[in-house]
Amino acid sequence: MEAYWIWWLAALVLVIAEMSSGTFYLIAVAFGLAAAGVIAYLGIGWSGQATVAAVLCSASVAGIYRWKKQHTCPHENVNFANDIGQTVRIVSWSDERHARVGYRGAEWDAELSGKAVADATRQTWCIKEIVGSRLIIE
């Protein structure tokens, strides 16, 4: 089998694997391997093929890494944004500031916010914030 087919088949395998990961890093590496296949097709030797693959794979992965780093904010967790303001129902109180609450089909640990006053008769509370896996309610 010709060397360019091996490069192209390896790139194809990475593109297929990328479909299950969704990170774009495998696409970047596949791009470098496909380019090495083109170099092999043009008749350049093994060292040229490997050099092109290494340089393009490294550059494209570094480019994706840099782009992701610039376009994400580590302190802002978008997944929790929709939970703030939602209501929860008290399942049981463990003490006057802590409770188990039912939310999204599961039980969560909850803690009253600093200004909330404990009320054992009140069953519905509002999520003020989320700290780790604990809901802060008021």
Secondary structure as the mmCIF struct_conf table of DSSP 4:
data_model
#
loop_
_struct_conf.conf_type_id
_struct_conf.id
_struct_conf.beg_label_comp_id
_struct_conf.beg_label_asym_id
_struct_conf.beg_label_seq_id
_struct_conf.end_label_comp_id
_struct_conf.end_label_asym_id
_struct_conf.end_label_seq_id
HELX_RH_AL_P HELX_RH_AL_P1 ALA A 3 SER A 21
BEND BEND1 PHE A 24 PHE A 24
HELX_RH_AL_P HELX_RH_AL_P2 TYR A 25 TYR A 41
TURN_TY1_P TURN_TY1_P1 LEU A 42 GLY A 43
HELX_RH_AL_P HELX_RH_AL_P3 TRP A 46 GLN A 70
TURN_TY1_P TURN_TY1_P2 HIS A 71 HIS A 71
TURN_TY1_P TURN_TY1_P3 PRO A 74 HIS A 75
HELX_RH_3T_P HELX_RH_3T_P1 VAL A 78 PHE A 80
TURN_TY1_P TURN_TY1_P4 ALA A 81 GLY A 85
STRN STRN1 THR A 87 TRP A 93
BEND BEND2 SER A 94 ARG A 97
STRN STRN2 HIS A 98 TYR A 103
TURN_TY1_P TURN_TY1_P5 ARG A 104 GLY A 105
STRN STRN3 ALA A 106 LEU A 112
TURN_TY1_P TURN_TY1_P6 GLY A 114 LYS A 115
TURN_TY1_P TURN_TY1_P7 ALA A 120 THR A 121
STRN STRN4 THR A 124 VAL A 131
TURN_TY1_P TURN_TY1_P8 GLY A 132 SER A 133
STRN STRN5 ARG A 134 ILE A 137
#
